[in-house]
Amino acid sequence: MKAMILAAGRGERMRPLTDHTPKPLLQAGGKPLIQHHIERLAAAGLRELVINHAHLGQQIEAALGDGSAFGVEIRYSPEAQALETGGGIFQALPLLGAEPFLVVNGDVWTDVDLGGLTISAGDLAHLVLVDNPPHNPEGDFALSDGRVRSEGRPRLTFSGIGLYRPELFDGQTPGAFPLAPLLRQAMANGRVGGRHHDGHWFDIGTPERLAALDGWLNAGRADQGA
């Protein structure tokens, strides 16, 4: 299975940190955020990676190269202007192939078992959901009996990690567009599965959250399972 790391966001809420450094290269625990993902993907046996980028994207290519230093193969999908999540994945489809693929948001940190995710036959997507963080108390979707729906209770937060079939993007055209409407349509058709991850997950959306993750990692909390 191939995997894609979404790394094209401008990181407006992270400014001024992102004025001269793309958000995926901001450091936590002594290494860039995106390196944490690459290492976890490699450990899970996912070694064919696609990374999209826009803002200061050449810095990402310069830092990561072809991926050989991390035991993976990286191909890049540069965007002249950020295409949002849906448009970014759509542009990268030729690099991702015809089989289901994994997508991970570049601005999260998690201990999800990335190699243990599966997508059921007939489903267009399989989403990893987490408990609602303070900045998203109402959650995003409902999960019941392994099925994800737009409405219902209890509601959980989308982790930014999902498996997708290329068919999810059928009928789309090049350009910027969000992913959520495609997922909601697939949910309405009963074609989205999911699971609840009750382990560690950080959404690195602000300098304060980046500092919190950095402190947590430097304290060895991830190694301790705390």
Buried (B, 14 or more C-beta within 10 A) or exposed (E): BBBBBBBBBBBEBBEEBBEEBBBBBBBBBEEBBBBBBBBBBBEBEBBBBBBBBBBBBEBBBEBBEEBEEBEBEBBBBBBEEBBBBBBBBBBBBEBBEEEBBBBBBBBBBBEBEBBEBEBEEEBBBBBBBBEBBEEBEEBBBBBEEEBBBBEEEEBBBBBBBBBBBBEBBEEBEEEBBEBBEBBBBBBEEEBBBBBEBEEBBBBBBBBEBBEBBBEBBEEEBBEEEE
